[in-house]
Amino acid sequence: MQPLTASKAASKAASKVEIACSRLGPVPYRDALGLQRRLARARQEGSIADTLLLLEHPPVYTRGRRATADELPMGEQWYAAQGIEIVETDRGGRVTYHGPGQLVGYPIMSLRPYRDDVHDYVRRMERTIVDTLARYGIETATIDGLTGVWTPQRRKIASIGVHVSRGVTTHGFAINVNNDLRPFGWIVPCGIEHCEVSSVCRELGLPQDMDRLMDVVCEQFGSIYERRPVAFRVPEAA
């Protein structure tokens, strides 16, 4: 097999189907949930392309479809006093925390090119995160039977929870970057007792540039999902 020349490689990259990458900054969780649902309907209708939303949330605990009451042991009033709301959501998984300094990614994608294989879709997402963190010199891996990404010390550094309706995905992943990790200690994160968490900042010992990390995530996401990332601004009326 002949090696690709630079021009052929560029042509191959240009021929990939685009994925629109939109950086939204801080967005309240309920607003982001509504936006995802609107974009998912548009994707199901074929009026928009695959889209990756990258954003941060104000402090919030989200309860997935498998969540149980004992995963929030302090009670709703105590969490409210800490400035953390609790939101029921339709993603898979259990309870997790989102907050400022955490990078959240919501792919709104058709699974048809991936043979409607949700398992493969999630495994690709894990590989995207592992490869992203490797670019920072952070060794991570997956653990059999557990969704997400972990350090060799079994500290969870990224969570994944997805929802699929009519062949289109919503929800996605959350990578701990510069966020406060204490709120994870006030819950049973992802339903895992004594689950220790980490962040990019903790592993490297200094805060990270979020814009640069989003660049890397878009590159790795495009590589793993065989898509060509393009910058896109979501219309406010979307």
N, CA, C and O of each residue as an XYZ file, in Angstrom:
952
protein
N       0.845     -1.192      0.000
C       0.000      0.000      0.000
C       0.879      1.240      0.000
O       1.812      1.344      0.797
N       0.582      2.189     -0.900
C       1.384      3.394     -0.973
C       1.002      4.341      0.151
O      -0.179      4.467      0.475
N       1.999      5.021      0.762
C       1.684      5.970      1.826
C       0.942      7.173      1.266
O       1.116      7.536      0.103
N       0.112      7.790      2.104
C      -0.602      8.984      1.694
C       0.361     10.148      1.574
O       1.175     10.375      2.469
N       0.279     10.888      0.476
C       1.022     12.133      0.377
C       0.275     13.187      1.180
O      -0.869     12.976      1.583
N       0.929     14.329      1.413
C       0.294     15.396      2.183
C      -0.997     15.851      1.512
O      -1.996     16.098      2.188
N      -0.980     15.963      0.167
C      -2.168     16.428     -0.535
C      -3.294     15.404     -0.464
O      -4.463     15.761     -0.322
N      -2.921     14.095     -0.568
C      -3.940     13.062     -0.469
C      -4.529     13.002      0.936
O      -5.732     12.807      1.107
N      -3.670     13.172      1.939
C      -4.150     13.160      3.320
C      -5.108     14.316      3.554
O      -6.140     14.153      4.206
N      -4.760     15.502      3.013
C      -5.637     16.659      3.165
C      -6.962     16.431      2.462
O      -8.018     16.810      2.968
N      -6.900     15.803      1.283
C      -8.120     15.521      0.535
C      -9.001     14.536      1.285
O     -10.222     14.683      1.318
N      -8.369     13.522      1.893
C      -9.138     12.534      2.657
C      -9.817     13.180      3.846
O     -10.978     12.891      4.137
N      -9.076     14.079      4.554
C      -9.659     14.764      5.709
C     -10.818     15.643      5.278
O     -11.843     15.710      5.957
N     -10.650     16.336      4.117
C     -11.702     17.234      3.646
C     -12.949     16.471      3.232
O     -14.050     17.020      3.266
N     -12.790     15.210      2.840
C     -13.931     14.429      2.370
C     -14.788     13.892      3.512
O     -15.894     13.407      3.271
N     -14.305     13.966      4.737
C     -15.071     13.470      5.870
C     -16.328     14.310      6.079
O     -16.344     15.504      5.780
N     -17.369     13.683      6.590
C     -18.587     14.397      6.950
C     -18.272     15.344      8.100
O     -17.542     14.984      9.023
N     -18.815     16.539      8.047
C     -18.525     17.537      9.072
C     -19.302     17.260     10.357
O     -20.395     16.694     10.333
N     -18.710     17.675     11.482
C     -19.464     17.799     12.727
C     -19.271     19.224     13.212
O     -18.143     19.700     13.338
N     -20.373     19.899     13.484
C     -20.333     21.290     13.914
C     -20.009     21.357     15.398
O     -20.754     20.828     16.223
N     -18.908     22.000     15.738
C     -18.478     22.131     17.140
C     -18.807     23.534     17.633
O     -18.320     24.524     17.088
N     -19.628     23.608     18.654
C     -20.090     24.895     19.162
C     -19.697     25.063     20.619
O     -20.037     24.230     21.460
N     -18.977     26.143     20.921
C     -18.551     26.443     22.286
C     -19.500     27.458     22.882
O     -19.596     28.589     22.404
N     -20.201     27.054     23.925
C     -21.286     27.871     24.459
C     -20.927     28.606     25.734
O     -21.658     29.514     26.129
N     -19.826     28.253     26.402
C     -19.508     28.871     27.681
C     -20.420     28.346     28.777
O     -20.932     27.232     28.664
N     -20.637     29.128     29.846
C     -21.505     28.674     30.946
C     -22.978     28.685     30.523
O     -23.474     29.678     29.991
N     -23.671     27.564     30.770
C     -25.090     27.447     30.423
C     -25.801     26.714     31.563
O     -25.364     25.626     31.940
N     -26.881     27.268     32.125
C     -27.645     26.527     33.137
C     -28.085     25.173     32.587
O     -28.391     25.040     31.402
N     -28.111     24.173     33.464
C     -28.372     22.816     32.995
C     -29.721     22.689     32.288
O     -29.809     22.073     31.226
N     -30.767     23.264     32.868
C     -32.090     23.123     32.254
C     -32.124     23.769     30.863
O     -32.773     23.251     29.953
N     -31.425     24.900     30.700
C     -31.373     25.547     29.391
C     -30.651     24.653     28.380
O     -31.080     24.529     27.233
N     -29.559     24.035     28.814
C     -28.810     23.149     27.916
C     -29.643     21.927     27.545
O     -29.563     21.431     26.421
N     -30.439     21.447     28.491
C     -31.301     20.294     28.216
C     -32.336     20.644     27.150
O     -32.589     19.862     26.234
N     -32.926     21.820     27.280
C     -33.897     22.253     26.277
C     -33.259     22.439     24.911
O     -33.849     22.082     23.891
N     -32.046     23.001     24.888
C     -31.335     23.189     23.623
C     -31.033     21.847     22.966
O     -31.205     21.691     21.758
N     -30.586     20.888     23.755
C     -30.309     19.566     23.196
C     -31.544     18.960     22.549
O     -31.464     18.387     21.462
N     -32.674     19.084     23.209
C     -33.898     18.489     22.686
C     -34.326     19.157     21.386
O     -34.798     18.490     20.466
N     -34.159     20.486     21.310
C     -34.511     21.185     20.071
C     -33.584     20.780     18.925
O     -34.028     20.556     17.799
N     -32.290     20.692     19.233
C     -31.338     20.294     18.198
C     -31.545     18.834     17.785
O     -31.387     18.491     16.613
N     -31.898     17.980     18.742
C     -32.134     16.567     18.415
C     -33.312     16.424     17.460
O     -33.262     15.618     16.530
N     -34.377     17.202     17.682
C     -35.513     17.147     16.757
C     -35.095     17.600     15.362
O     -35.501     17.013     14.359
N     -34.277     18.655     15.312
C     -33.801     19.141     14.013
C     -32.906     18.106     13.338
O     -32.940     17.948     12.117
N     -32.106     17.406     14.137
C     -31.240     16.371     13.541
C     -32.068     15.202     13.040
O     -31.774     14.650     11.980
N     -33.092     14.817     13.777
C     -33.965     13.733     13.347
C     -34.667     14.082     12.033
O     -34.909     13.215     11.194
N     -34.985     15.358     11.872
C     -35.639     15.820     10.640
C     -34.644     16.015      9.499
O     -35.046     16.199      8.350
N     -33.353     15.974      9.809
C     -32.331     16.156      8.784
C     -32.066     17.593      8.415
O     -31.463     17.866      7.377
N     -32.515     18.536      9.264
C     -32.336     19.949      8.938
C     -31.031     20.527      9.465
O     -30.672     21.649      9.107
N     -30.301     19.780     10.318
C     -28.969     20.193     10.759
C     -28.031     18.994     10.671
O     -28.462     17.844     10.583
N     -26.742     19.299     10.696
C     -25.721     18.257     10.698
C     -25.457     17.787     12.125
O     -25.974     18.365     13.081
N     -24.656     16.742     12.264
C     -24.193     16.329     13.588
C     -23.537     17.526     14.269
O     -22.843     18.317     13.630
N     -23.766     17.646     15.576
C     -23.312     18.816     16.324
C     -22.719     18.381     17.649
O     -23.247     17.485     18.307
N     -21.617     19.017     18.046
C     -21.014     18.780     19.363
C     -21.050     20.084     20.141
O     -20.396     21.057     19.765
N     -21.814     20.104     21.227
C     -21.882     21.266     22.110
C     -20.838     21.114     23.208
O     -20.761     20.068     23.853
N     -20.033     22.154     23.424
C     -19.035     22.170     24.494
C     -19.348     23.338     25.418
O     -19.476     24.474     24.963
N     -19.472     23.060     26.720
C     -19.945     24.080     27.641
C     -19.576     23.746     29.078
O     -18.970     22.712     29.356
N     -19.951     24.635     29.980
C     -19.835     24.405     31.421
C     -21.196     24.676     32.053
O     -22.019     25.399     31.492
N     -21.422     24.092     33.225
C     -22.680     24.317     33.941
C     -22.419     24.983     35.291
O     -21.376     24.747     35.901
N     -23.351     25.814     35.766
C     -23.342     26.187     37.178
C     -23.529     24.928     38.020
O     -23.948     23.898     37.492
N     -23.227     24.988     39.328
C     -23.302     23.777     40.162
C     -24.663     23.084     40.108
O     -25.700     23.698     40.359
N     -24.636     21.788     39.773
C     -25.880     21.024     39.652
C     -25.581     19.539     39.814
O     -24.567     19.037     39.329
N     -26.481     18.847     40.504
C     -26.486     17.387     40.505
C     -27.573     16.943     39.537
O     -28.698     17.438     39.589
N     -27.236     16.013     38.658
C     -28.236     15.490     37.731
C     -28.481     14.023     38.048
O     -27.556     13.253     38.307
N     -29.754     13.664     38.018
C     -30.175     12.300     38.339
C     -30.580     11.595     37.054
O     -31.568     11.966     36.420
N     -29.807     10.564     36.667
C     -30.140      9.767     35.492
C     -31.265      8.802     35.776
O     -31.799      8.756     36.884
N     -31.623      8.028     34.762
C     -32.803      7.149     34.870
C     -32.638      6.060     35.923
O     -33.635      5.547     36.431
N     -31.399      5.694     36.263
C     -31.186      4.613     37.234
C     -30.842      5.135     38.629
O     -30.466      4.353     39.503
N     -30.965      6.424     38.845
C     -30.591      7.015     40.129
C     -31.541      6.572     41.236
O     -32.724      6.330     40.998
N     -31.001      6.470     42.453
C     -31.799      6.130     43.633
C     -31.614      7.227     44.683
O     -30.638      7.977     44.655
N     -32.567      7.303     45.603
C     -32.581      8.390     46.585
C     -31.336      8.407     47.463
O     -30.888      9.480     47.866
N     -30.759      7.229     47.772
C     -29.618      7.183     48.678
C     -28.330      7.738     48.056
O     -27.319      7.863     48.748
N     -28.354      8.066     46.782
C     -27.169      8.646     46.154
C     -27.021     10.131     46.474
O     -25.981     10.730     46.199
N     -28.079     10.731     47.065
C     -28.043     12.126     47.524
C     -28.352     12.126     49.020
O     -29.430     12.561     49.426
N     -27.424     11.644     49.842
C     -27.727     11.363     51.244
C     -27.969     12.590     52.118
O     -28.571     12.462     53.184
N     -27.517     13.784     51.699
C     -27.643     14.977     52.552
C     -29.037     15.597     52.509
O     -29.393     16.375     53.394
N     -29.819     15.265     51.505
C     -31.153     15.842     51.384
C     -31.136     17.107     50.539
O     -30.155     17.851     50.531
N     -32.237     17.341     49.828
C     -32.298     18.424     48.852
C     -32.067     19.796     49.471
O     -31.405     20.637     48.862
N     -32.598     20.041     50.670
C     -32.423     21.350     51.303
C     -30.954     21.619     51.611
O     -30.483     22.742     51.432
N     -30.225     20.603     52.071
C     -28.794     20.787     52.383
C     -28.035     21.155     51.116
O     -27.201     22.061     51.128
N     -28.320     20.454     50.025
C     -27.624     20.759     48.770
C     -27.976     22.155     48.277
O     -27.115     22.868     47.762
N     -29.229     22.545     48.431
C     -29.638     23.887     48.019
C     -28.879     24.947     48.810
O     -28.519     25.996     48.275
N     -28.636     24.658     50.106
C     -27.876     25.603     50.932
C     -26.435     25.741     50.467
O     -25.789     26.754     50.731
N     -25.935     24.736     49.784
C     -24.581     24.795     49.219
C     -24.574     25.448     47.834
O     -23.519     25.597     47.218
N     -25.752     25.834     47.353
C     -25.852     26.467     46.047
C     -25.875     25.490     44.891
O     -25.513     25.843     43.768
N     -26.306     24.241     45.161
C     -26.324     23.212     44.122
C     -27.760     22.747     43.915
O     -28.397     22.240     44.838
N     -28.267     22.925     42.682
C     -29.618     22.442     42.404
C     -29.576     20.969     42.011
O     -28.512     20.424     41.721
N     -30.730     20.342     42.006
C     -30.867     18.931     41.619
C     -31.871     18.870     40.476
O     -32.971     19.414     40.568
N     -31.474     18.197     39.396
C     -32.326     18.137     38.209
C     -32.483     16.686     37.769
O     -31.500     15.957     37.636
N     -33.727     16.277     37.545
C     -34.010     14.970     36.948
C     -33.754     15.056     35.444
O     -34.090     16.056     34.809
N     -33.166     14.016     34.884
C     -32.864     14.053     33.463
C     -33.096     12.680     32.835
O     -33.267     11.687     33.542
N     -33.100     12.633     31.515
C     -33.452     11.394     30.821
C     -32.242     10.618     30.320
O     -32.405      9.659     29.565
N     -31.048     11.000     30.712
C     -29.870     10.239     30.285
C     -29.780      8.931     31.057
O     -30.456      8.741     32.068
N     -28.935      8.035     30.564
C     -28.645      6.823     31.313
C     -27.754      7.139     32.503
O     -27.271      8.262     32.645
N     -27.541      6.158     33.348
C     -26.656      6.348     34.487
C     -27.379      6.822     35.726
O     -28.604      6.746     35.821
N     -26.588      7.319     36.688
C     -27.140      7.638     37.991
C     -26.864      9.093     38.347
O     -27.036      9.965     37.494
N     -26.446      9.387     39.566
C     -26.227     10.782     39.970
C     -24.798     11.211     39.655
O     -23.850     10.462     39.890
N     -24.654     12.418     39.123
C     -23.322     12.991     38.969
C     -23.388     14.484     39.227
O     -24.466     15.054     39.391
N     -22.227     15.103     39.262
C     -22.115     16.539     39.538
C     -21.535     17.253     38.337
O     -20.622     16.747     37.685
N     -22.067     18.432     38.043
C     -21.477     19.336     37.061
C     -21.249     20.686     37.738
O     -22.037     21.108     38.584
N     -20.171     21.352     37.358
C     -19.903     22.667     37.925
C     -18.882     23.428     37.104
O     -18.276     22.869     36.190
N     -18.685     24.700     37.422
C     -17.724     25.522     36.688
C     -16.334     24.885     36.679
O     -15.884     24.336     37.685
N     -15.664     24.968     35.532
C     -14.338     24.378     35.404
C     -14.352     22.943     34.924
O     -13.295     22.346     34.720
N     -15.532     22.384     34.743
C     -15.681     21.033     34.179
C     -16.111     21.183     32.722
O     -17.032     21.943     32.423
N     -15.456     20.471     31.823
C     -15.826     20.529     30.406
C     -16.888     19.485     30.105
O     -16.660     18.286     30.270
N     -18.049     19.949     29.662
C     -19.161     19.071     29.321
C     -19.324     19.059     27.808
O     -19.293     20.108     27.164
N     -19.498     17.872     27.249
C     -19.705     17.726     25.813
C     -20.994     16.995     25.517
O     -21.221     15.897     26.027
N     -21.847     17.599     24.690
C     -23.110     16.986     24.300
C     -23.126     16.783     22.780
O     -23.400     17.733     22.047
N     -22.841     15.582     22.290
C     -22.962     15.312     20.858
C     -24.428     15.072     20.480
O     -25.111     14.246     21.087
N     -24.889     15.795     19.484
C     -26.222     15.581     18.912
C     -25.970     14.930     17.557
O     -25.753     15.621     16.561
N     -25.998     13.609     17.521
C     -25.514     12.868     16.355
C     -26.475     11.771     15.936
O     -27.173     11.181     16.761
N     -26.497     11.512     14.641
C     -27.188     10.338     14.124
C     -26.289      9.122     14.303
O     -25.098      9.169     13.994
N     -26.867      8.035     14.803
C     -26.097      6.798     14.965
C     -26.125      5.918     13.726
O     -25.520      4.846     13.713
N     -26.816      6.357     12.691
C     -26.919      5.534     11.487
C     -25.540      5.181     10.910
O     -25.331      4.029     10.531
N     -24.574      6.145     10.829
C     -23.260      5.786     10.289
C     -22.497      4.788     11.166
O     -21.517      4.188     10.724
N     -22.953      4.616     12.406
C     -22.302      3.686     13.343
C     -23.163      2.448     13.568
O     -23.077      1.788     14.603
N     -24.002      2.149     12.564
C     -24.843      0.945     12.570
C     -25.814      0.935     13.755
O     -26.235     -0.127     14.213
N     -26.162      2.124     14.245
C     -27.077      2.258     15.391
C     -26.584      1.480     16.611
O     -27.374      0.996     17.421
N     -25.260      1.373     16.722
C     -24.635      0.604     17.801
C     -24.282      1.545     18.954
O     -23.253      2.219     18.917
N     -25.141      1.588     19.981
C     -24.926      2.494     21.108
C     -23.659      2.116     21.873
O     -22.921      2.988     22.333
N     -23.410      0.809     22.005
C     -22.206      0.355     22.712
C     -20.952      0.895     22.020
O     -20.053      1.415     22.680
N     -20.895      0.774     20.713
C     -19.747      1.287     19.963
C     -19.634      2.803     20.116
O     -18.534      3.338     20.256
N     -20.765      3.484     20.088
C     -20.784      4.946     20.255
C     -20.162      5.363     21.587
O     -19.357      6.293     21.633
N     -20.535      4.676     22.668
C     -20.004      5.002     23.993
C     -18.520      4.645     24.099
O     -17.740      5.398     24.683
N     -18.128      3.498     23.534
C     -16.708      3.120     23.570
C     -15.852      4.142     22.823
O     -14.737      4.444     23.247
N     -16.366      4.676     21.715
C     -15.637      5.721     20.990
C     -15.496      6.977     21.849
O     -14.467      7.652     21.817
N     -16.532      7.278     22.609
C     -16.484      8.449     23.475
C     -15.411      8.279     24.545
O     -14.664      9.212     24.839
N     -15.340      7.097     25.118
C     -14.295      6.825     26.104
C     -12.910      6.976     25.470
O     -12.012      7.560     26.076
N     -12.735      6.453     24.258
C     -11.435      6.553     23.594
C     -11.081      8.004     23.277
O      -9.918      8.401     23.351
N     -12.092      8.785     22.925
C     -11.857     10.215     22.683
C     -11.260     10.877     23.916
O     -10.310     11.652     23.815
N     -11.822     10.568     25.079
C     -11.336     11.175     26.325
C      -9.960     10.645     26.685
O      -9.082     11.421     27.063
N      -9.755      9.346     26.575
C      -8.440      8.758     26.874
C      -7.367      9.391     25.990
O      -6.299      9.759     26.477
N      -7.647      9.518     24.696
C      -6.675     10.091     23.772
C      -6.443     11.578     24.042
O      -5.323     12.071     23.908
N      -7.509     12.288     24.422
C      -7.361     13.705     24.768
C      -6.432     13.878     25.956
O      -5.520     14.704     25.919
N      -6.658     13.104     27.011
C      -5.850     13.238     28.219
C      -4.419     12.772     27.978
O      -3.487     13.275     28.606
N      -4.241     11.819     27.078
C      -2.884     11.383     26.737
C      -2.078     12.520     26.131
O      -0.861     12.581     26.305
N      -2.748     13.423     25.418
C      -2.069     14.582     24.839
C      -1.516     15.486     25.937
O      -0.615     16.287     25.684
N      -2.044     15.366     27.145
C      -1.566     16.142     28.288
C      -0.614     15.335     29.164
O      -0.189     15.799     30.222
N      -0.283     14.134     28.719
C       0.602     13.286     29.493
C      -0.071     12.584     30.647
O       0.602     12.105     31.560
N      -1.417     12.513     30.623
C      -2.159     11.856     31.704
C      -2.569     10.471     31.225
O      -3.288     10.338     30.235
N      -2.119      9.454     31.920
C      -2.490      8.078     31.581
C      -3.859      7.765     32.160
O      -4.086      7.941     33.357
N      -4.768      7.303     31.318
C      -6.089      6.905     31.773
C      -6.522      5.653     31.029
O      -5.900      5.242     30.049
N      -7.597      5.058     31.516
C      -8.110      3.837     30.879
C      -9.558      3.662     31.282
O     -10.087      4.420     32.094
N     -10.195      2.655     30.706
C     -11.543      2.273     31.110
C     -11.452      1.071     32.052
O     -10.419      0.408     32.141
N     -12.553      0.812     32.746
C     -12.626     -0.327     33.661
C     -13.808     -1.184     33.234
O     -14.912     -0.674     33.043
N     -13.580     -2.472     33.086
C     -14.640     -3.385     32.673
C     -15.850     -3.263     33.605
O     -15.718     -3.304     34.828
N     -17.013     -3.114     33.005
C     -18.237     -3.055     33.780
C     -18.608     -1.671     34.275
O     -19.688     -1.488     34.837
N     -17.723     -0.677     34.075
C     -17.987      0.689     34.517
C     -17.809      1.636     33.333
O     -16.810      1.564     32.618
N     -18.770      2.512     33.132
C     -18.659      3.497     32.063
C     -17.902      4.710     32.570
O     -18.094      5.141     33.707
N     -17.033      5.265     31.718
C     -16.261      6.435     32.093
C     -14.784      6.202     31.897
O     -14.370      5.203     31.308
N     -13.981      7.146     32.403
C     -12.532      7.086     32.234
C     -11.867      7.295     33.596
O     -12.299      8.126     34.394
N     -10.801      6.518     33.842
C     -10.191      6.434     35.163
C      -8.671      6.554     35.076
O      -8.066      6.186     34.069
N      -8.062      7.075     36.148
C      -6.610      7.084     36.262
C      -6.136      5.711     36.742
O      -6.954      4.902     37.180
N      -4.827      5.434     36.666
C      -4.333      4.141     37.154
C      -4.621      3.914     38.640
O      -4.655      2.770     39.094
N      -4.830      5.004     39.405
C      -5.149      4.884     40.831
C      -6.651      4.689     41.076
O      -7.127      4.772     42.209
N      -7.388      4.425     39.976
C      -8.848      4.220     40.025
C      -9.578      5.465     40.518
O     -10.576      5.371     41.233
N      -9.068      6.630     40.127
C      -9.787      7.877     40.360
C     -10.532      8.233     39.078
O      -9.942      8.279     37.999
N     -11.814      8.480     39.206
C     -12.614      8.782     38.019
C     -12.378     10.225     37.586
O     -12.519     11.149     38.387
N     -12.019     10.415     36.327
C     -11.707     11.756     35.828
C     -12.721     12.220     34.784
O     -12.773     13.406     34.459
N     -13.517     11.308     34.263
C     -14.536     11.682     33.276
C     -15.722     10.739     33.368
O     -15.565      9.534     33.564
N     -16.918     11.312     33.221
C     -18.162     10.543     33.282
C     -18.872     10.590     31.939
O     -18.694     11.526     31.160
N     -19.677      9.570     31.679
C     -20.436      9.482     30.433
C     -21.853      9.017     30.745
O     -22.059      8.088     31.526
N     -22.814      9.671     30.130
C     -24.211      9.248     30.219
C     -24.923      9.726     28.970
O     -24.848     10.910     28.641
N     -25.609      8.847     28.269
C     -26.195      9.218     26.984
C     -27.675      8.858     26.936
O     -28.188      8.093     27.752
N     -28.332      9.440     25.951
C     -29.728      9.128     25.651
C     -29.856      9.061     24.135
O     -29.258      9.867     23.422
N     -30.623      8.113     23.648
C     -30.828      7.969     22.207
C     -32.326      7.909     21.937
O     -33.042      7.114     22.547
N     -32.794      8.748     21.025
C     -34.194      8.753     20.625
C     -34.265      8.878     19.109
O     -33.685      9.791     18.521
N     -34.987      7.945     18.484
C     -35.141      7.929     17.023
C     -33.776      8.015     16.330
O     -33.615      8.693     15.315
N     -32.808      7.312     16.905
C     -31.504      7.197     16.278
C     -30.585      8.378     16.457
O     -29.525      8.425     15.833
N     -30.961      9.357     17.306
C     -30.143     10.553     17.515
C     -29.777     10.668     18.991
O     -30.620     10.452     19.863
N     -28.526     11.008     19.269
C     -28.013     11.060     20.633
C     -28.199     12.429     21.276
O     -28.216     13.458     20.600
N     -28.336     12.413     22.593
C     -28.209     13.616     23.417
C     -27.404     13.233     24.651
O     -27.055     12.068     24.843
N     -27.113     14.233     25.488
C     -26.227     14.091     26.647
C     -24.840     13.661     26.160
O     -24.558     13.788     24.968
N     -23.977     13.163     27.021
C     -22.634     12.848     26.543
C     -21.620     12.654     27.645
O     -21.731     11.714     28.431
N     -20.613     13.546     27.715
C     -19.491     13.321     28.623
C     -19.192     14.572     29.444
O     -19.583     15.683     29.085
N     -18.492     14.361     30.549
C     -18.026     15.466     31.396
C     -16.610     15.131     31.854
O     -16.376     14.090     32.469
N     -15.675     16.017     31.551
C     -14.272     15.843     31.949
C     -13.962     16.834     33.058
O     -14.137     18.040     32.886
N     -13.504     16.329     34.188
C     -13.096     17.218     35.279
C     -11.782     17.891     34.894
O     -10.773     17.219     34.679
N     -11.799     19.198     34.811
C     -10.605     19.943     34.379
C     -10.088     20.797     35.536
O      -9.098     20.446     36.178
N     -10.759     21.916     35.797
C     -10.330     22.822     36.878
C     -11.375     22.924     37.982
O     -11.265     23.788     38.852
N     -12.379     22.064     37.963
C     -13.517     22.213     38.862
C     -13.228     21.771     40.292
O     -12.338     20.960     40.549
N     -14.003     22.326     41.208
C     -13.982     21.926     42.618
C     -14.484     20.481     42.717
O     -15.575     20.172     42.237
N     -13.707     19.609     43.326
C     -14.081     18.194     43.415
C     -14.856     17.858     44.688
O     -15.364     16.744     44.822
N     -14.954     18.797     45.616
C     -15.621     18.491     46.886
C     -17.073     18.051     46.731
O     -17.505     17.156     47.457
N     -17.862     18.653     45.797
C     -19.268     18.213     45.682
C     -19.431     16.745     45.330
O     -20.486     16.173     45.602
N     -18.432     16.117     44.739
C     -18.530     14.676     44.486
C     -18.532     13.893     45.799
O     -19.117     12.814     45.887
N     -17.875     14.445     46.812
C     -17.805     13.771     48.098
C     -19.090     13.848     48.894
O     -19.212     13.181     49.922
N     -20.049     14.639     48.452
C     -21.318     14.794     49.147
C     -22.413     13.909     48.561
O     -23.564     13.970     48.993
N     -22.050     13.080     47.571
C     -23.007     12.176     46.934
C     -22.355     10.800     46.776
O     -21.207     10.594     47.169
N     -23.099      9.875     46.201
C     -22.524      8.601     45.762
C     -22.382      8.714     44.247
O     -23.305      8.347     43.520
N     -21.242      9.217     43.753
C     -21.137      9.535     42.327
C     -21.291      8.319     41.435
O     -20.609      7.306     41.593
N     -22.219      8.456     40.485
C     -22.487      7.383     39.515
C     -22.894      6.084     40.194
O     -22.773      5.006     39.611
N     -23.382      6.191     41.437
C     -23.816      5.006     42.167
C     -22.692      4.129     42.662
O     -22.933      2.984     43.045
N     -21.447      4.639     42.666
C     -20.276      3.847     43.058
C     -19.827      4.271     44.452
O     -19.328      5.382     44.633
N     -19.999      3.400     45.431
C     -19.588      3.704     46.803
C     -18.074      3.922     46.867
O     -17.295      3.216     46.227
N     -17.683      4.929     47.663
C     -16.264      5.234     47.905
C     -15.517      5.544     46.600
O     -14.328      5.257     46.467
N     -16.237      6.130     45.648
C     -15.618      6.482     44.372
C     -14.789      7.756     44.544
O     -15.323      8.801     44.915
N     -13.496      7.670     44.276
C     -12.627      8.840     44.330
C     -12.566      9.454     42.939
O     -12.525      8.743     41.935
N     -12.560     10.775     42.892
C     -12.525     11.465     41.601
C     -11.243     12.282     41.486
O     -10.575     12.570     42.479
N     -10.922     12.644     40.261
C      -9.751     13.470     40.003
C     -10.087     14.454     38.902
O     -11.202     14.461     38.378
N      -9.125     15.280     38.556
C      -9.291     16.273     37.501
C      -7.962     16.446     36.784
O      -6.920     16.008     37.270
N      -8.009     17.083     35.634
C      -6.773     17.384     34.900
C      -5.873     18.262     35.764
O      -4.664     18.042     35.833
N      -6.464     19.250     36.419
C      -5.696     20.139     37.301
C      -5.033     19.354     38.427
O      -3.863     19.590     38.729
N      -5.744     18.440     39.045
C      -5.170     17.653     40.134
C      -4.033     16.767     39.636
O      -3.001     16.647     40.296
N      -4.220     16.151     38.484
C      -3.190     15.241     37.978
C      -1.928     15.976     37.556
O      -0.825     15.452     37.711
N      -2.076     17.173     37.028
C      -0.913     17.917     36.528
C      -0.390     18.952     37.515
O       0.722     19.457     37.360
N      -1.190     19.267     38.527
C      -0.725     20.191     39.555
C      -0.892     21.657     39.232
O      -0.358     22.506     39.947
N      -1.623     21.984     38.167
C      -1.869     23.391     37.851
C      -3.094     23.512     36.958
O      -3.418     22.586     36.215
N      -3.789     24.679     37.029
C      -4.989     24.873     36.210
C      -4.662     24.820     34.722
O      -3.548     25.124     34.296
N      -5.677     24.422     33.940
C      -5.498     24.259     32.504
C      -6.333     25.273     31.722
O      -7.369     25.746     32.191
N      -5.859     25.591     30.526
C      -6.573     26.488     29.628
C      -7.722     25.722     28.975
O      -7.494     24.777     28.221
N      -8.949     26.131     29.267
C     -10.112     25.396     28.780
C     -10.248     25.481     27.265
O     -10.635     24.504     26.623
N      -9.936     26.635     26.689
C     -10.044     26.762     25.238
C      -9.105     25.788     24.534
O      -9.485     25.155     23.549
N      -7.895     25.671     25.034
C      -6.948     24.738     24.421
C      -7.444     23.305     24.558
O      -7.331     22.516     23.620
N      -7.993     22.965     25.724
C      -8.490     21.610     25.912
C      -9.663     21.322     24.972
O      -9.797     20.207     24.470
N     -10.513     22.327     24.733
C     -11.611     22.130     23.792
C     -11.092     21.899     22.384
O     -11.670     21.117     21.628
N      -9.994     22.581     22.022
C      -9.360     22.328     20.723
C      -8.991     20.855     20.586
O      -9.270     20.221     19.568
N      -8.357     20.325     21.632
C      -7.898     18.935     21.597
C      -9.083     17.981     21.552
O      -9.068     17.004     20.802
N     -10.111     18.259     22.352
C     -11.301     17.400     22.349
C     -11.922     17.351     20.957
O     -12.280     16.274     20.480
N     -12.052     18.501     20.303
C     -12.642     18.524     18.951
C     -11.805     17.706     17.977
O     -12.349     16.954     17.167
N     -10.473     17.849     18.052
C      -9.592     17.088     17.169
C      -9.745     15.590     17.401
O      -9.891     14.823     16.450
N      -9.711     15.177     18.656
C      -9.786     13.747     18.963
C     -11.164     13.180     18.670
O     -11.290     12.047     18.205
N     -12.193     13.965     18.940
C     -13.548     13.519     18.647
C     -13.698     13.272     17.141
O     -14.236     12.249     16.718
N     -13.212     14.226     16.345
C     -13.280     14.060     14.906
C     -12.525     12.838     14.430
O     -12.985     12.124     13.539
N     -11.366     12.596     15.022
C     -10.559     11.442     14.623
C     -11.255     10.124     14.959
O     -11.319      9.225     14.120
N     -11.771     10.006     16.166
C     -12.369      8.749     16.626
C     -13.706      8.475     15.926
O     -14.018      7.329     15.603
N     -14.489      9.527     15.696
C     -15.802      9.345     15.072
C     -15.764      9.544     13.559
O     -16.802      9.511     12.898
N     -14.569      9.750     13.015
C     -14.388      9.915     11.568
C     -15.236     11.066     11.040
O     -15.997     10.923     10.082
N     -15.078     12.203     11.695
C     -15.779     13.423     11.327
C     -14.770     14.566     11.208
O     -13.692     14.515     11.800
N     -15.121     15.580     10.449
C     -14.255     16.757     10.311
C     -14.860     17.895     11.128
O     -15.907     18.430     10.763
N     -14.202     18.273     12.246
C     -14.768     19.329     13.097
C     -14.714     20.697     12.409
O     -13.699     21.072     11.823
N     -15.814     21.424     12.492
C     -15.865     22.797     11.996
C     -16.520     23.656     13.071
O     -17.468     23.227     13.730
N     -16.008     24.871     13.243
C     -16.563     25.775     14.236
C     -17.962     26.204     13.814
O     -18.225     26.435     12.634
N     -18.852     26.305     14.793
C     -20.256     26.632     14.484
C     -20.851     27.340     15.666
O     -20.618     26.962     16.814
N     -21.626     28.377     15.384
C     -22.333     29.107     16.437
C     -23.800     28.708     16.401
O     -24.476     28.906     15.391
N     -24.289     28.153     17.487
C     -25.696     27.743     17.538
C     -26.572     28.990     17.542
O     -26.379     29.859     18.392
N     -27.529     29.108     16.621
C     -28.428     30.262     16.632
C     -29.217     30.320     17.929
O     -29.630     29.287     18.456
N     -29.429     31.532     18.446
C     -30.135     31.677     19.722
C     -31.555     31.135     19.644
O     -32.115     30.726     20.661
N     -32.133     31.127     18.471
C     -33.510     30.639     18.322
C     -33.564     29.146     18.074
O     -34.644     28.592     17.865
N     -32.384     28.467     18.095
C     -32.361     27.021     17.781
C     -33.157     26.251     18.820
O     -33.259     25.027     18.737
